[in-house]
Amino acid sequence: MTLHKWTTDAQEEWLKARLPSFADAQAAIKTTYGFFPKALVEWRDAWPAPDPTPDKIAKAKNVEEARKKQRARDNDVYYQMTYESKWKTVIEQEWEMYKSKLTAKNADTVLKQERFQFANTFIREKYKAETQEVKDEVKKRQLGEKKEGEQPGEATTDAQNKAYQIAIEKLPATLALMGESIENQTGWNISFLVSGPE
């Protein structure tokens, strides 16, 4: 099963033109700091994201921060809407094929992505390819969650618990990214221990 193409033809050509720079950065182990920041700026100059609403810009530090938050939130809501019902089995199959393909030639091959990152990339690509109707439903659910979460003092216990659950469901992505970053920088093994207020 092949993944859906997420780029236009022009974007694909743009990416292919940068493959030599990417390979050089990888060889020098400077992909994260030497290649991606510049490539991301150039990509956004060529294909800017739609501007966030004035309300979102006011709440964020700047327009770019508002765009980042919007993209991340869209993917989170889409994940919650579709993972169990639509993508879980497909992601598992794709993950196994990805691992098999990389380790077929050499069992000691280090995977470029862990399972969690792989699933997030998969969901992001699927969301980009979704119909406008599905994207509108994502926006609608976001607004519903926001309204419920904005007034916890006035909310019922059930509504408060739902707002807490939504926040808790976002934590694995945050903690995984934070733990991976600390591990990459220090070589430490990272564990998180969390507890409720009572």
C-alpha positions in Angstrom: 0.0 0.0 0.0 1.5 3.3 -1.0 1.0 6.6 0.9 -1.0 9.3 -0.7 1.2 12.0 -2.4 1.0 15.1 -0.3 2.8 17.5 -2.6 1.9 19.2 -5.8 4.1 18.6 -8.8 5.8 22.0 -8.3 6.4 21.2 -4.6 7.8 17.8 -5.4 10.3 19.4 -7.9 11.2 22.0 -5.2 12.0 19.3 -2.7 14.0 17.2 -5.3 16.1 20.2 -6.0 17.1 20.3 -2.4 18.1 16.7 -2.1 21.8 17.3 -2.6 21.9 19.9 0.2 19.9 17.6 2.4 22.3 14.7 1.8 25.3 17.0 2.6 23.7 18.1 5.8 23.0 14.5 6.8 26.5 13.5 6.1 27.8 16.3 8.3 25.2 15.4 11.0 23.7 19.0 10.7 20.3 18.2 9.2 18.3 19.7 12.1 20.3 22.9 12.5 22.0 23.3 9.1 19.3 22.2 6.6 15.7 22.3 8.0 15.5 25.9 9.3 16.5 27.4 6.0 14.4 24.9 3.9 11.4 25.6 6.1 11.6 29.3 5.6 12.0 28.9 1.8 9.1 26.5 1.7 6.8 28.9 3.6 7.9 31.8 1.3 7.0 29.7 -1.7 3.7 28.2 -0.2 2.5 30.4 2.7 -0.1 29.0 5.0 -3.4 30.8 5.2 -3.4 33.6 7.8 -4.9 32.8 11.2 -7.8 34.8 12.4 -7.1 38.1 14.2 -8.4 36.5 17.4 -5.8 33.7 17.2 -3.0 36.2 16.4 -3.9 38.3 19.4 -3.6 35.2 21.7 -0.3 34.1 20.2 3.0 35.9 20.2 2.9 36.6 16.5 1.3 35.4 13.2 3.8 32.5 12.8 3.2 31.3 16.4 -0.6 31.3 15.7 0.0 29.3 12.4 2.0 26.7 14.3 -0.7 26.3 17.0 -3.4 26.1 14.4 -1.7 23.3 12.4 -0.9 21.3 15.5 -4.4 21.7 16.8 -6.0 20.6 13.5 -3.9 17.4 13.5 -4.8 16.7 17.2 -8.5 16.9 16.6 -8.3 14.9 13.4 -6.3 12.2 15.2 -9.0 12.1 17.9 -11.7 11.9 15.3 -10.2 9.2 13.1 -7.5 7.1 14.8 -9.5 4.3 16.4 -12.3 4.2 13.7 -10.2 4.7 10.6 -6.4 4.7 10.8 -5.3 2.5 13.7 -5.0 -0.8 11.7 -3.6 1.0 8.6 -0.9 2.7 10.7 0.0 -0.6 12.3 0.4 -2.2 8.9 2.4 0.7 7.5 4.6 0.8 10.6 5.4 -2.9 10.2 6.2 -2.5 6.5 8.4 0.5 7.3 10.3 -1.5 9.9 10.6 -4.5 7.7 11.8 -2.5 4.7 14.5 -0.7 6.7 15.8 -3.8 8.6 15.5 -6.3 5.6 19.1 -5.5 4.5 20.6 -4.9 7.9 19.0 -6.0 11.2 21.0 -3.3 13.0 19.5 -0.5 11.1 18.4 2.4 13.3 14.9 3.5 12.5 14.6 7.1 11.3 11.3 7.5 13.2 9.9 5.9 16.2 6.3 4.5 16.2 4.8 7.7 17.7 6.5 10.0 15.2 5.5 7.7 12.4 1.9 7.8 13.4 1.9 11.6 13.7 3.5 12.0 10.3 0.9 9.6 8.8 -2.0 11.5 10.4 -0.6 14.8 9.3 -0.4 13.6 5.7 -3.9 12.1 5.8 -5.4 15.3 7.2 -3.8 17.4 4.4 -5.4 15.1 1.9 -8.9 15.2 3.5 -11.9 16.8 1.9 -12.9 20.3 2.9 -16.0 18.8 4.6 -13.8 16.8 7.0 -11.6 19.8 7.6 -14.7 21.9 8.4 -15.8 19.2 10.9 -12.4 19.4 12.6 -12.8 23.2 12.9 -16.3 22.7 14.3 -15.1 20.2 16.9 -12.3 22.6 17.9 -14.7 25.4 18.5 -16.9 23.1 20.6 -14.0 21.9 22.8 -12.8 25.5 23.2 -16.1 26.8 24.4 -16.4 24.0 26.9 -12.8 24.4 28.1 -12.9 28.2 28.4 -15.1 28.4 31.5 -14.1 25.7 33.9 -15.4 27.6 36.9 -19.0 27.5 35.5 -18.8 24.0 34.0 -20.4 21.0 35.5 -18.2 18.2 36.9 -18.8 16.2 33.7 -17.7 19.1 31.5 -14.7 19.8 33.7 -13.7 16.1 33.5 -14.1 16.2 29.7 -11.9 19.3 29.4 -9.3 17.6 31.6 -9.4 14.5 29.5 -8.9 16.5 26.3 -5.9 18.1 27.8 -4.6 14.8 29.1 -4.9 13.2 25.6 -2.6 15.9 24.3 0.1 15.2 26.8 1.7 12.1 25.2 2.8 14.1 22.1 4.2 16.8 24.3 6.0 14.5 26.7 7.4 12.3 23.9 8.8 15.2 22.0 10.3 16.7 25.2 11.7 13.3 26.3 13.2 12.6 22.9 14.8 16.0 22.8 16.4 15.6 26.3 17.6 12.1 25.4 19.1 13.3 22.1 20.9 16.2 23.9 22.1 14.3 26.9 22.0 10.6 26.2 19.9 10.2 29.4 17.0 7.7 29.7 13.9 9.8 30.4 10.8 8.8 32.4 7.9 11.0 33.5 5.8 10.4 36.6 2.5 12.4 36.8 -0.2 12.4 39.3 -3.7 13.9 39.8 -4.4 16.7 42.2 -6.0 14.4 44.8 
